[in-house]
Amino acid sequence: MAPTAPTQSDQDALNARLEQANRQLIQSEKLAAIGQLAAGVAHEINNPVGYVYSNLQSLEGYLNDLFRLTEAVDSAKSLEDLRLIKQNIDYDYLRDDLKDLLAESREGIERVKTIISAMKDFSHIEEESFKLADLHRGIETTLNVVNNELKYKADVVREFGELPDVECIISQINQVIMNLLVNAAQAIEEFGRIVVRTRHSGDVVVIEVEDTGKGISQDHLHRIFEPFFTTKPVGKGTGLGLSLSFNIIEKHNGDITAVSTPDQGTCFRITLPIVQPQQADHDGR
């Protein structure tokens, strides 16, 4: 008996299962990448928390001195007594340092809020849909997540052009940018430079991540988007980052390419349509 040809319903069910598996794989790689960055993210949070805690200890001492001064208003026998207390607590220094402590603490708390917000953007697992998004905001969110990975390896230079909002799944684009930035940092053996460049050309936008790292040999360059292919040491990557990045950009009807010169660096270029083609099935079903 000849095998029965699959029906359209069977094909649709298979496509749905494949899309579900792809979403789960993307999410797993996202969480794996965050896991690899966890120590750096913890450092990024602990640093401002540390100086805010130190500032609170200083503030406690300053408040005790100020309370001495205000309580003396009722008990002091003369203005000279108050002046002596004010001089004793170094009131002028205290007043100026209080302003600096509060400003620094506010900045630290804002930094922690920014990092937590960025992590929430990367870690949520709900299904997403294509929406208009600000790519520059997404890039800045990504830079916040990977800041500790980059700041000891390279100066990050932003060469942003004017971009319209782009129809995309922004968290997935962020994931691609994160992968490229981390790869760039790991390719730099000493201290180098990473340029994030954007521009608008016709009905597409272009994002480039360029580094001054060790580059990729021509023998490897044509394989970098293959699943599980990696030149990194064991434990430094899953070999899925660039493959999934390729799939994400392909899903967005875009292109991702790389040019590289050994010992000089690598440039990854992403091209995305501003508006998704009307006939594209955004949910992959």
HURAHU-V875007 format. One record per residue. N is the residue number from 1. RES is the residue in one letter. OMEGA is omega in degrees with one decimal (none if undefined). D_LAST is the distance of its C-alpha to the last C-alpha in Angstrom with 2 decimals. Layout:
n: {N:N}
res: {RES:RES}
omega: {OMEGA:OMEGA}
d_last: {D_LAST:D_LAST}
//
This chain:
n: {1:2:3:4:5:6:7:8:9:10:11:12:13:14:15:16:17:18:19:20:21:22:23:24:25:26:27:28:29:30:31:32:33:34:35:36:37:38:39:40:41:42:43:44:45:46:47:48:49:50:51:52:53:54:55:56:57:58:59:60:61:62:63:64:65:66:67:68:69:70:71:72:73:74:75:76:77:78:79:80:81:82:83:84:85:86:87:88:89:90:91:92:93:94:95:96:97:98:99:100:101:102:103:104:105:106:107:108:109:110:111:112:113:114:115:116:117:118:119:120:121:122:123:124:125:126:127:128:129:130:131:132:133:134:135:136:137:138:139:140:141:142:143:144:145:146:147:148:149:150:151:152:153:154:155:156:157:158:159:160:161:162:163:164:165:166:167:168:169:170:171:172:173:174:175:176:177:178:179:180:181:182:183:184:185:186:187:188:189:190:191:192:193:194:195:196:197:198:199:200:201:202:203:204:205:206:207:208:209:210:211:212:213:214:215:216:217:218:219:220:221:222:223:224:225:226:227:228:229:230:231:232:233:234:235:236:237:238:239:240:241:242:243:244:245:246:247:248:249:250:251:252:253:254:255:256:257:258:259:260:261:262:263:264:265:266:267:268:269:270:271:272:273:274:275:276:277:278:279:280:281:282:283:284:285}
res: {M:A:P:T:A:P:T:Q:S:D:Q:D:A:L:N:A:R:L:E:Q:A:N:R:Q:L:I:Q:S:E:K:L:A:A:I:G:Q:L:A:A:G:V:A:H:E:I:N:N:P:V:G:Y:V:Y:S:N:L:Q:S:L:E:G:Y:L:N:D:L:F:R:L:T:E:A:V:D:S:A:K:S:L:E:D:L:R:L:I:K:Q:N:I:D:Y:D:Y:L:R:D:D:L:K:D:L:L:A:E:S:R:E:G:I:E:R:V:K:T:I:I:S:A:M:K:D:F:S:H:I:E:E:E:S:F:K:L:A:D:L:H:R:G:I:E:T:T:L:N:V:V:N:N:E:L:K:Y:K:A:D:V:V:R:E:F:G:E:L:P:D:V:E:C:I:I:S:Q:I:N:Q:V:I:M:N:L:L:V:N:A:A:Q:A:I:E:E:F:G:R:I:V:V:R:T:R:H:S:G:D:V:V:V:I:E:V:E:D:T:G:K:G:I:S:Q:D:H:L:H:R:I:F:E:P:F:F:T:T:K:P:V:G:K:G:T:G:L:G:L:S:L:S:F:N:I:I:E:K:H:N:G:D:I:T:A:V:S:T:P:D:Q:G:T:C:F:R:I:T:L:P:I:V:Q:P:Q:Q:A:D:H:D:G:R}
omega: {-179.7:178.9:-179.8:178.9:179.4:178.2:177.0:178.4:177.3:-179.5:178.4:179.4:178.1:178.7:179.5:179.3:178.2:179.5:177.7:178.5:179.2:178.1:179.6:178.9:177.3:180.0:179.4:179.1:177.3:-179.6:176.9:178.7:178.3:177.5:178.5:-178.5:-170.7:-178.6:178.6:178.4:177.7:177.8:-179.6:178.2:-176.6:-177.5:177.0:177.8:-179.7:-178.3:172.5:177.6:178.1:179.2:178.4:176.7:176.8:-179.6:177.9:177.8:179.6:-179.8:177.5:177.6:179.7:177.0:175.9:-178.0:-177.9:178.9:179.4:179.0:-178.1:-172.9:-177.5:-179.6:-179.3:175.7:180.0:176.5:179.2:179.6:179.4:177.4:-179.9:178.0:-177.7:-179.3:-179.9:-171.0:-176.9:177.5:-178.9:-178.4:-178.7:-178.0:176.4:179.6:-179.9:179.6:-178.3:179.8:-179.8:179.9:178.2:178.5:179.1:179.3:177.5:178.1:178.4:179.0:-179.6:-179.0:-179.6:178.2:179.2:179.3:177.4:178.8:-175.8:-169.4:-176.1:-170.5:-178.0:179.8:-176.0:177.7:178.7:177.9:174.1:-175.6:177.2:-177.0:179.6:176.5:177.7:178.9:179.4:176.0:-179.5:178.5:176.7:-178.8:-173.3:-174.4:-177.5:178.3:-173.1:-165.2:178.1:-176.4:-172.6:164.3:177.7:-178.1:177.5:174.4:-173.8:170.5:175.5:-179.6:169.3:170.0:-174.2:177.7:-175.1:167.6:-166.3:-179.0:177.5:175.6:175.6:-179.2:177.9:-179.9:178.3:-179.8:-179.0:-180.0:179.8:176.5:-180.0:-179.9:-178.1:179.0:-178.9:-173.5:175.2:177.4:-175.3:-172.8:173.3:179.2:172.2:-170.4:176.6:174.2:-178.0:-179.1:179.3:-177.8:178.1:170.0:-177.9:173.9:177.1:172.0:-174.4:-179.1:176.5:-177.3:-173.6:177.2:-178.3:179.9:-179.6:177.9:-177.6:-170.6:-177.2:-177.5:-169.2:-179.7:176.9:176.6:174.9:175.6:178.3:173.7:-178.3:174.9:177.8:179.3:-178.4:-179.9:-178.6:-173.9:-179.7:-172.8:-177.9:177.3:178.5:175.9:177.9:-179.9:179.9:-179.0:176.7:177.3:178.7:-179.6:179.1:179.6:171.3:-178.8:179.3:169.5:-174.6:174.2:180.0:179.7:178.0:176.9:-175.7:175.2:172.8:-179.7:176.3:174.5:-178.1:172.5:179.3:178.3:179.6:177.1:-175.7:-177.0:-179.4:175.3:-171.3:-178.9:178.0:-178.2:none}
d_last: {31.51:28.76:25.36:22.95:20.14:16.66:15.33:12.12:11.52:12.35:10.08:6.97:8.69:9.52:6.30:5.66:9.32:9.40:7.36:9.71:12.54:12.12:12.29:15.26:16.85:16.75:18.28:20.82:21.90:22.24:24.48:26.34:27.15:28.36:30.41:32.06:32.88:34.07:37.75:37.59:35.83:38.48:41.17:39.75:40.00:43.29:45.08:44.99:45.41:48.49:50.24:49.38:51.02:54.00:54.29:54.38:57.28:59.13:58.39:59.93:63.14:63.23:62.86:65.74:67.88:67.00:67.82:71.21:71.84:70.85:72.76:75.80:75.94:77.49:79.82:80.89:84.49:84.03:81.54:82.76:81.39:77.94:78.18:79.04:76.02:73.79:75.25:74.96:71.20:70.73:69.18:68.34:66.35:64.67:63.60:62.10:60.38:58.86:57.04:55.75:54.69:52.70:51.03:50.13:48.87:46.73:45.25:44.60:42.83:40.67:39.78:38.76:36.67:34.90:34.13:32.90:30.65:29.21:28.70:26.89:24.47:23.77:23.78:21.61:18.65:16.80:13.19:13.50:12.32:13.68:17.27:20.54:22.47:25.89:25.57:29.27:29.01:26.22:28.46:31.40:29.53:28.70:32.32:33.50:31.55:32.91:36.29:38.34:36.79:37.75:41.04:43.19:41.77:41.44:42.03:38.76:39.13:36.87:36.92:34.63:34.42:33.42:29.65:27.71:24.94:21.71:18.16:16.56:15.74:19.46:19.72:17.75:20.04:22.92:22.06:22.29:25.56:26.89:26.42:28.19:30.98:31.67:31.73:34.11:36.39:36.54:37.45:40.45:43.41:45.82:45.25:43.32:41.19:37.49:36.51:33.33:33.18:31.03:31.38:29.91:30.04:29.00:25.32:24.52:25.81:27.15:27.68:30.13:31.38:34.66:37.08:40.58:39.84:40.80:38.14:36.22:37.97:36.86:36.44:33.76:32.17:30.04:28.68:27.84:24.06:24.14:22.95:26.05:28.38:30.79:34.38:34.89:37.24:36.06:34.85:34.03:30.36:27.60:26.89:23.21:23.65:23.59:20.97:18.49:19.82:19.09:15.41:15.18:17.04:15.08:11.81:14.14:15.19:18.55:21.11:23.16:26.47:29.71:33.37:36.04:39.76:41.30:43.58:42.51:38.94:35.28:33.12:29.31:27.83:24.41:23.50:20.85:20.25:21.61:19.03:15.50:15.25:14.42:12.26:9.99:6.51:7.78:5.44:3.77:0.00}
//
